[in-house]
Amino acid sequence: MLTLCGFSASNYYNKVKLALLEKGVPFEERQVWTDETDLAASPLGKVPYLITPEGPLCESAVMLEYIEQAYPQVPLLPPAPYAAAKVRELHLFLDLHLELVARNLYPQAFFGGTVSEGVRQKVGAQLEKNVAAFARLARWDTPFIAGEQFTLADCAAITHLPLVASASRIVCGRDVLADLPAADYLARMAQRPLVQRIQADRKASLALMMARYAPKKD
């Protein structure tokens, strides 16, 4: 049995969780906040991490590759090497060039902090550039983000794109995804029962997280 450690307010946790659910892999969830992580399993103290029968794994992209190879019955990668590589390419692009860039805006967008004007301008410009590149990689003419099949790239897109859109709109004054059919794609994905479960769990977990980390009153 696999154990997914972290919390459902995390988009990277949800990326892995959605893959497990879509593949029908039995797993348990263990709520672990960032100040409770097992450093033997996640040396940087990040979530999520995955406890497997062989030992722990950190880094969500690695977890997805492990799950895909260990449980191939419901594939989330195409069988052809090039098609599978294109899915991995899109997945990595979403992680590195959209979500991790937009993450610099999260303190102001979601947590009551502020970012400097320099950061706002730099991140906004980088997102505009990267979203234009993403638009050329994504498959907007097919049901899913990488083609006809639900893949690991969809797990990333479903969990990352709403945050990228919201953070850029709140902090930069413009949703950097507004010119793409991203909203239509996300609306279609939101009709999937497992995505609805992810969204409901995220909402509940977010409320717990905000209560846990809210400033204590004197």
C-alpha positions as CSV (number, residue, x, y, z in Angstrom):
1,M,0.0,0.0,0.0
2,L,1.2,3.5,-0.9
3,T,0.9,6.4,1.5
4,L,0.8,9.9,0.2
5,C,2.0,12.4,2.7
6,G,1.1,16.1,2.7
7,F,-2.1,18.0,2.5
8,S,-4.8,18.6,-0.1
9,A,-4.3,22.4,-0.2
10,S,-1.1,21.7,-2.1
11,N,-1.3,21.6,-5.8
12,Y,1.7,19.3,-6.1
13,Y,0.1,16.9,-3.6
14,N,-3.1,17.0,-5.6
15,K,-1.2,16.4,-8.9
16,V,0.0,13.1,-7.4
17,K,-3.3,12.3,-5.7
18,L,-5.2,12.8,-9.0
19,A,-2.9,10.4,-10.8
20,L,-3.4,7.8,-8.1
21,L,-7.2,8.2,-8.3
22,E,-7.4,8.2,-12.1
23,K,-5.2,5.0,-12.2
24,G,-7.3,3.3,-9.5
25,V,-4.2,2.6,-7.3
26,P,-5.0,1.8,-3.7
27,F,-3.3,4.4,-1.4
28,E,-3.7,6.0,2.0
29,E,-3.4,9.6,2.8
30,R,-1.4,11.0,5.8
31,Q,-1.9,14.6,6.6
32,V,1.5,16.1,7.1
33,W,2.0,19.9,7.3
34,T,5.2,21.5,6.2
35,D,6.5,21.8,9.7
36,E,5.9,18.1,10.4
37,T,7.7,16.5,7.5
38,D,9.9,13.5,7.9
39,L,13.3,14.7,6.7
40,A,14.4,11.1,6.1
41,A,11.7,10.9,3.5
42,S,11.8,14.5,2.2
43,P,15.2,16.0,2.9
44,L,14.1,19.5,2.0
45,G,11.1,19.3,4.3
46,K,8.7,19.6,1.4
47,V,5.4,18.0,0.7
48,P,4.2,15.8,-0.9
49,Y,6.3,12.7,-0.4
50,L,5.3,9.1,-1.0
51,I,5.9,6.1,1.1
52,T,6.2,3.0,-1.0
53,P,6.8,-0.6,0.0
54,E,10.5,-0.1,-1.1
55,G,11.0,3.2,0.8
56,P,10.1,6.9,0.5
57,L,10.2,9.1,-2.6
58,C,10.2,12.9,-2.8
59,E,9.6,15.2,-5.8
60,S,6.2,15.0,-7.4
61,A,7.5,14.3,-10.9
62,V,9.5,11.3,-9.7
63,M,6.4,10.0,-7.8
64,L,4.3,10.2,-11.0
65,E,7.0,8.2,-12.9
66,Y,7.2,5.6,-10.2
67,I,3.4,5.2,-10.1
68,E,3.2,4.9,-13.8
69,Q,5.8,2.2,-14.0
70,A,4.7,0.3,-10.8
71,Y,1.0,0.4,-11.8
72,P,0.7,0.2,-15.6
73,Q,-2.8,-1.1,-15.8
74,V,-4.4,2.3,-16.4
75,P,-1.7,4.2,-18.3
76,L,-1.4,7.9,-18.0
77,L,1.3,8.0,-20.7
78,P,0.9,7.0,-24.3
79,P,2.7,3.7,-25.4
80,A,4.7,5.4,-28.2
81,P,8.0,6.8,-26.9
82,Y,7.7,10.1,-28.7
83,A,4.1,10.7,-27.6
84,A,5.1,9.8,-24.0
85,A,8.0,12.2,-24.2
86,K,5.6,15.0,-25.4
87,V,3.4,14.4,-22.3
88,R,6.5,14.6,-20.1
89,E,7.6,17.7,-21.8
90,L,4.3,19.4,-21.2
91,H,4.1,18.2,-17.6
92,L,7.6,19.6,-16.9
93,F,6.8,22.8,-18.6
94,L,3.7,23.3,-16.4
95,D,5.8,22.7,-13.3
96,L,8.9,24.7,-14.1
97,H,7.8,27.5,-16.4
98,L,4.3,28.3,-15.3
99,E,3.6,27.2,-11.7
100,L,7.0,27.8,-10.2
101,V,7.2,31.2,-11.8
102,A,3.7,32.2,-10.7
103,R,4.6,30.9,-7.1
104,N,6.6,34.1,-6.6
105,L,3.2,36.0,-6.6
106,Y,1.5,33.7,-4.1
107,P,2.5,35.6,-0.9
108,Q,0.5,38.6,-2.1
109,A,-2.2,36.7,-4.0
110,F,-3.2,34.2,-1.4
111,F,-1.5,34.8,2.0
112,G,-1.8,38.5,2.8
113,G,1.8,39.4,2.1
114,T,3.2,41.7,-0.5
115,V,5.7,41.4,-3.4
116,S,7.8,44.3,-4.6
117,E,7.0,46.2,-7.8
118,G,10.2,44.8,-9.3
119,V,9.1,41.2,-8.6
120,R,5.6,41.9,-9.9
121,Q,6.9,43.3,-13.2
122,K,9.6,40.6,-13.6
123,V,7.3,37.7,-12.9
124,G,4.5,39.2,-15.0
125,A,6.8,39.5,-18.0
126,Q,8.2,36.0,-17.5
127,L,4.7,34.5,-17.3
128,E,3.6,36.3,-20.4
129,K,6.6,34.8,-22.3
130,N,6.2,31.4,-20.8
131,V,2.4,31.2,-21.4
132,A,2.9,32.0,-25.1
133,A,5.3,29.1,-25.3
134,F,2.9,26.9,-23.3
135,A,0.2,27.8,-25.8
136,R,2.3,26.3,-28.6
137,L,2.9,23.1,-26.7
138,A,-0.7,22.4,-25.4
139,R,-3.3,20.6,-27.6
140,W,-6.3,22.9,-27.6
141,D,-7.9,21.0,-30.4
142,T,-8.2,17.8,-28.4
143,P,-10.2,16.7,-25.3
144,F,-7.2,16.8,-23.1
145,I,-4.2,19.0,-22.7
146,A,-1.8,16.7,-24.5
147,G,-4.1,14.9,-26.9
148,E,-7.0,12.4,-27.0
149,Q,-6.0,10.6,-23.7
150,F,-6.1,11.8,-20.1
151,T,-2.4,11.9,-19.1
152,L,0.0,13.0,-16.4
153,A,0.1,16.4,-18.1
154,D,-3.6,16.8,-17.3
155,C,-2.9,16.1,-13.6
156,A,-0.5,19.0,-13.7
157,A,-2.7,21.3,-15.7
158,I,-5.8,20.8,-13.6
159,T,-3.9,21.5,-10.4
160,H,-1.6,24.3,-11.5
161,L,-3.5,26.4,-14.1
162,P,-6.1,27.8,-11.7
163,L,-3.4,29.1,-9.4
164,V,-1.4,30.7,-12.2
165,A,-4.5,32.4,-13.5
166,S,-5.6,33.7,-10.1
167,A,-2.2,34.8,-8.9
168,S,-1.5,36.8,-12.1
169,R,-4.9,38.4,-12.1
170,I,-4.7,39.4,-8.4
171,V,-1.2,40.7,-8.4
172,C,-0.5,41.7,-12.0
173,G,-4.0,42.9,-12.9
174,R,-4.3,40.4,-15.8
175,D,-5.0,36.7,-16.0
176,V,-2.1,35.5,-18.2
177,L,-4.2,32.6,-19.4
178,A,-7.1,34.8,-20.5
179,D,-6.2,34.6,-24.2
180,L,-6.1,30.8,-24.2
181,P,-9.0,28.4,-24.0
182,A,-7.8,27.4,-20.6
183,A,-11.0,28.2,-18.8
184,D,-13.0,26.0,-21.2
185,Y,-10.5,23.2,-20.6
186,L,-10.7,23.5,-16.9
187,A,-14.5,23.6,-17.0
188,R,-14.5,20.3,-18.9
189,M,-12.1,18.7,-16.5
190,A,-14.2,19.9,-13.6
191,Q,-17.0,17.7,-14.8
192,R,-14.9,14.6,-14.0
193,P,-15.9,13.1,-10.7
194,L,-12.4,12.5,-9.5
195,V,-11.5,16.1,-10.2
196,Q,-14.5,17.2,-8.2
197,R,-13.3,15.1,-5.3
198,I,-9.8,16.8,-5.6
199,Q,-11.4,20.2,-5.6
200,A,-13.7,19.4,-2.6
201,D,-10.7,18.0,-0.6
202,R,-8.6,21.0,-1.5
203,K,-11.3,23.4,-0.2
204,A,-11.5,21.6,3.1
205,S,-7.8,21.3,3.5
206,L,-7.3,25.0,2.7
207,A,-9.6,26.0,5.5
208,L,-7.6,23.8,7.9
209,M,-4.4,25.3,6.7
210,M,-5.5,28.9,7.0
211,A,-6.7,28.2,10.6
212,R,-3.5,26.4,11.5
213,Y,-1.2,29.2,10.2
214,A,-3.4,32.2,11.0
215,P,-1.6,34.8,13.2
216,K,-2.4,34.2,16.8
217,K,-4.3,37.0,18.6
218,D,-3.0,38.2,21.9
